[in-house]
Amino acid sequence: MKKRIAILGSTGSIGSQAIEVIVTNPDLFETEVLTAYNNAELLIKQAIKLIPNVVVIGNEDKYLLVKESLTNFPIKVYAGMDALSQAVCMETIDIVLTAMVGYSGLAPTLAAINSGRNIALSNKETMVVAGEIIRKQAIEKKVNIIPVDSEHSAIFQCLAGEDNNAVEKLILTASGGPFREKSLDFVKNASKEQALNHPNWCMGAKITIDSASMMNKGLEVIEARWLFNVPQDKIEVVIHPQSIIHSMVQFEDGSIKAQLGLPDMRLPIQYAFGFPNRIKSDFPRLNFLEHPILNFEAPDTKKFRNLAIAYEALRKGGNWPCIMNAANEVTVNAFLSDRIGFMEMSDIIEQVLEKSGFIADPKLEDLRYSDKEARILANQLIE
């Protein structure tokens, strides 16, 4: 039977590539739900192409536009953030791709888990903010969380069949972004155009800036902690500029397994949708003769302080990862709107962490409050 898929954030980079995977495999997958927050025009085009059961536009001001555009199609149209969380609870859904950006993905992801829906996880901020809560709920509801990030998908694939073998270390690879070889002075004065010019991956603006600052890798370290139940001291980051090895796992006998491939997000998306089966594809193949040299180096945490900040937030635990994530989302938006400089993002995140109240064992409501307060404080510091 076809797997019925809900895509949270269908108009973004991951959502659009997921649609490519679905369209390429019509005998295996069909779209049950499409959602977007603001890009009503693209959402309408996607809905007309795929004819899902339900479409949700998060921005309620655009409800009439979407509704009227889809009047002649057998598609139910809803609006608002509450509708997003309700839509993913439908019993007709087999798997939910959480491709929304940032903290906004937390509520619908939790709703889907609590309804017993399996998750293809692209929204790393969900695990950063509430990883322990999400992990407990997924175990309780017997829900599979299959990572879509290329690094975590790589680790997931390396761990397949290794249930009884102890992990010594997870090794997350990072491209180093556009500023890997640049001086500290260059990075201090970097423009958003330079930061958005990623050497290997084509991604949305927020994740591209996070990659340039290496906050993205910091978020992935925290995500890996909860996805794979591995302590912080067993998670290492290695710079690998070619982005051919997507991540590795070292086992207690010293052996290392790695997952390799060309940089193409369709592969981890398709793997998550098809799991536990691999699906034949026509994606470009890796030719080792075209990539004879693979380099590795240690990350520079003086130039990329966000990685060190993320490790410290994970070490302290509690609501610190939530606070850090909220402050980062605000600072990235401020940088993209030319309100602060590139290095100022780290300055503000550190100040927000210093000024915020610490909660050692936060409940969901504590995390909502921490997120809100951190955003207010970050905006005050920016102004």
C-alpha positions in Angstrom: 0.0 0.0 0.0 1.1 3.6 -0.6 2.4 5.5 2.4 0.3 8.6 3.0 2.5 11.6 3.9 1.9 14.9 5.6 4.4 17.6 4.9 4.7 20.4 7.5 6.4 23.2 5.6 5.9 22.0 2.0 7.0 25.3 0.4 10.5 25.3 2.0 13.6 23.7 0.6 13.1 20.3 2.3 9.3 20.3 1.7 9.8 21.1 -2.0 12.4 18.3 -2.4 10.1 15.9 -0.5 7.4 16.6 -3.1 10.0 15.7 -5.8 10.5 12.3 -4.1 6.7 11.7 -3.9 6.1 12.7 -7.5 8.9 10.4 -8.7 7.5 7.5 -6.8 3.7 7.6 -7.3 3.3 3.9 -6.7 4.8 4.2 -3.2 3.7 7.5 -1.8 0.8 9.9 -1.9 0.3 13.3 -0.2 -2.3 13.5 2.5 -1.6 17.0 4.0 0.4 20.0 2.8 1.1 23.0 5.1 2.8 26.3 4.8 2.9 29.4 6.9 3.0 32.3 4.5 3.8 31.2 0.9 0.2 30.8 -0.2 1.0 31.0 -3.9 3.4 28.0 -4.0 1.1 26.1 -1.6 -1.7 26.5 -4.0 0.4 25.2 -6.9 1.5 22.2 -4.9 -2.0 21.4 -3.9 -3.3 21.5 -7.5 -0.5 19.2 -8.6 -0.8 16.7 -5.8 -4.5 17.0 -4.7 -3.9 16.3 -1.0 -6.8 15.6 1.3 -6.0 18.7 3.5 -4.2 21.9 3.0 -3.3 24.3 5.9 -2.1 27.9 5.6 -0.6 29.1 8.9 -1.2 32.8 8.1 -4.9 33.2 8.6 -4.9 36.4 6.5 -4.3 34.2 3.5 -7.0 31.7 4.1 -9.5 33.2 1.6 -6.9 33.3 -1.2 -6.1 29.6 -0.7 -9.7 28.6 -0.2 -11.0 30.3 -3.3 -8.0 29.1 -5.4 -8.8 25.5 -4.5 -12.6 25.7 -4.6 -12.9 23.5 -7.7 -10.7 20.7 -6.2 -11.6 18.0 -3.6 -9.3 19.6 -1.0 -10.2 20.7 2.5 -8.6 24.0 3.4 -7.9 25.2 7.0 -5.9 28.1 8.5 -4.0 28.9 11.7 -1.3 27.3 13.8 -3.9 25.2 15.7 -5.1 23.7 12.5 -1.5 22.6 11.7 -1.4 20.6 14.9 -4.9 19.1 14.3 -4.2 18.2 10.7 -1.2 15.9 11.6 -3.4 13.9 14.0 -5.5 12.4 11.1 -5.6 8.6 11.2 -5.2 8.6 7.4 -1.5 9.7 7.8 1.3 7.2 7.9 4.2 9.5 8.3 4.7 13.3 9.0 7.6 15.2 7.6 8.4 18.0 9.9 10.1 20.5 7.7 9.0 23.7 9.4 11.7 26.1 10.4 12.5 26.8 14.0 10.5 26.6 17.2 7.2 26.7 15.4 7.7 23.0 14.5 7.5 21.9 18.2 3.7 21.9 18.8 2.7 20.1 15.6 5.5 17.5 16.0 4.4 16.7 19.5 0.7 16.5 18.4 1.7 14.0 15.7 3.7 11.9 18.1 0.9 11.9 20.7 -1.5 10.7 17.9 0.8 7.8 17.1 2.1 9.2 13.7 5.6 8.3 12.7 7.9 11.2 12.1 10.4 12.1 9.4 12.3 14.7 11.3 13.9 17.7 9.5 13.0 20.3 12.1 16.1 20.0 14.4 15.0 22.8 16.6 12.2 20.6 18.0 14.8 18.2 19.4 17.0 21.1 20.6 14.2 22.7 22.5 12.5 19.7 23.9 14.5 16.6 23.1 14.0 14.8 26.3 10.2 15.4 26.2 10.0 14.3 22.6 12.1 11.2 23.2 9.9 10.1 26.1 6.7 10.7 24.2 7.9 8.8 21.2 8.9 5.8 23.3 5.6 5.9 25.1 3.5 6.1 21.9 5.8 3.6 20.1 6.5 6.2 17.3 9.5 6.0 15.0 11.5 9.2 14.6 13.5 8.9 11.4 16.0 11.8 10.9 16.1 13.6 7.6 19.1 15.9 8.3 21.9 14.4 6.2 24.2 14.0 9.2 21.6 12.3 11.4 20.3 10.2 8.6 23.9 9.0 8.1 24.2 8.1 11.7 20.8 6.4 11.7 21.9 4.3 8.6 25.2 3.4 10.2 23.5 2.2 13.4 21.1 -0.1 11.4 21.7 -3.6 12.5 24.0 -2.6 15.4 21.4 -2.7 18.2 23.6 -4.9 20.4 26.9 -3.1 19.8 28.0 -0.3 22.0 28.7 3.1 20.4 32.0 4.7 21.4 31.5 8.0 19.5 29.3 9.7 17.0 31.2 11.9 14.5 29.2 14.6 12.9 30.8 16.1 9.8 30.5 19.8 8.9 31.4 21.5 5.6 32.8 24.5 7.5 30.5 26.8 5.4 31.5 29.8 3.3 33.9 31.2 6.0 36.0 28.1 6.7 39.2 29.5 5.1 38.4 33.2 5.9 40.2 35.2 8.6 38.6 36.3 11.8 38.6 39.9 10.6 36.9 38.9 7.3 34.2 37.1 9.2 33.6 40.0 11.5 32.6 42.2 8.5 30.9 39.5 6.5 27.7 40.4 4.6 24.6 38.4 4.4 25.2 37.8 0.7 28.6 36.2 1.6 27.0 34.2 4.5 24.3 32.9 2.2 26.8 31.6 -0.4 27.2 28.1 0.9 29.8 26.1 -1.0 28.0 22.7 -1.1 24.3 22.8 -0.2 21.3 24.7 -1.5 19.1 25.4 1.6 16.7 28.0 3.1 18.1 31.3 4.4 17.9 30.5 8.1 19.7 27.1 7.9 22.3 28.6 5.5 23.2 31.4 8.0 23.2 28.8 10.8 25.7 26.8 8.7 27.9 29.8 8.1 28.0 30.5 11.9 28.2 26.8 12.7 25.2 27.1 15.0 23.6 24.5 12.7 26.3 22.0 13.8 25.7 23.0 17.4 22.0 22.3 17.0 22.8 19.0 15.4 25.0 18.0 18.3 22.1 18.6 20.7 19.7 16.8 18.3 22.0 13.8 18.2 22.2 13.7 22.0 18.4 13.0 22.1 17.8 11.1 18.8 20.5 8.5 19.6 20.6 8.7 23.4 24.3 9.3 23.4 26.0 11.6 26.0 27.6 14.9 25.0 31.2 13.6 25.5 30.6 11.0 22.9 29.6 13.4 20.1 32.4 14.9 18.1 32.3 17.5 15.2 34.8 17.2 12.4 35.2 19.7 9.5 35.0 17.8 6.1 34.9 20.5 3.3 33.8 18.1 0.5 30.5 17.0 2.3 30.9 13.5 0.9 31.0 11.7 4.2 27.8 12.8 5.9 28.6 11.4 9.3 30.2 8.4 11.1 29.8 6.1 14.0 32.7 4.6 15.9 32.0 1.4 17.9 33.7 0.1 21.0 36.0 -2.2 18.9 37.4 0.8 17.2 35.7 0.2 13.8 34.1 3.3 12.1 31.1 3.1 9.8 30.4 6.1 7.5 27.6 6.9 5.1 28.8 8.6 1.9 27.1 10.3 -1.0 26.9 13.4 -3.0 25.3 16.4 -1.3 21.6 15.8 -2.2 18.8 16.1 0.4 16.5 14.0 -1.6 18.4 10.9 -0.6 17.8 11.2 3.2 14.2 12.3 2.5 13.5 9.2 0.4 15.3 7.0 2.9 13.0 8.3 5.7 9.9 7.8 3.6 10.8 4.3 2.5 12.3 3.0 5.8 13.0 0.2 6.4 13.3 -0.4 2.6 15.7 1.4 0.3 14.1 2.7 -2.9 15.7 2.7 -6.3 16.5 6.2 -7.6 18.2 8.0 -10.4 20.0 10.4 -8.1 23.6 11.3 -9.2 26.1 8.7 -8.0 29.3 9.3 -6.2 32.4 8.6 -8.3 35.5 8.3 -6.1 37.7 9.1 -9.0 36.1 12.6 -9.2 36.7 13.0 -5.4 40.1 11.5 -4.8 40.9 13.6 -1.7 38.8 13.9 1.4 40.0 16.3 4.0 39.3 16.6 7.7 40.1 19.3 10.3 39.1 20.5 13.7 36.5 23.2 14.0 37.7 26.7 15.0 35.5 27.6 18.0 37.1 31.0 18.3 35.9 32.0 14.9 32.7 30.0 15.1 31.7 30.6 18.8 28.2 29.4 18.2 29.4 25.8 18.2 31.0 26.2 21.6 27.9 28.0 22.9 25.8 25.0 21.8 28.1 22.5 23.5 27.9 24.6 26.7 24.0 24.8 26.5 23.9 21.0 26.1 26.3 20.5 29.0 24.2 22.8 31.3 20.9 21.3 30.1 17.5 22.3 31.4 16.0 25.2 29.5 19.4 26.5 28.2 19.1 24.9 24.7 15.6 26.4 24.4 16.9 29.8 25.3 19.9 29.5 23.0 17.6 28.4 20.1 15.2 31.3 20.6 18.0 33.9 20.8 19.6 32.4 17.7 16.3 32.6 15.7 16.0 36.3 16.6 19.6 37.1 15.8 19.5 35.3 12.4 16.5 37.3 11.4 18.2 40.5 12.6 21.3 39.7 10.6 19.3 38.9 7.5 17.5 42.3 7.8 20.9 44.1 8.2 20.3 45.1 11.8 23.4 43.4 13.3 26.7 42.1 12.1 27.6 38.5 11.7 29.7 38.1 14.9 27.2 40.1 16.9 24.8 37.1 16.7 27.1 35.1 19.0 27.4 38.2 21.4 23.7 38.5 21.8 23.1 34.8 22.2 25.7 34.7 25.0 24.1 37.8 26.7 20.6 36.3 26.5 21.8 33.1 28.2 23.6 35.1 30.9 20.5 37.2 31.7 17.9 34.4 31.5 16.6 32.3 34.4 17.8 28.7 34.5 15.3 25.9 34.9 17.0 22.5 35.5 14.0 20.3 34.8 11.6 22.3 32.5 8.1 21.2 31.6 6.6 22.1 28.3 5.0 25.2 29.7 8.4 26.3 31.1 9.9 25.9 27.6 7.2 28.0 26.1 7.8 30.7 28.7 11.6 30.5 28.2 11.3 30.7 24.4 9.1 33.8 24.7 11.2 35.6 27.3 14.5 34.9 25.3 13.0 36.4 22.2 11.9 39.5 24.0 15.4 39.9 25.6 17.2 39.3 22.3 15.1 41.9 20.5 15.8 44.4 23.3 19.5 43.8 23.1 19.4 44.2 19.3 17.5 47.5 19.6 
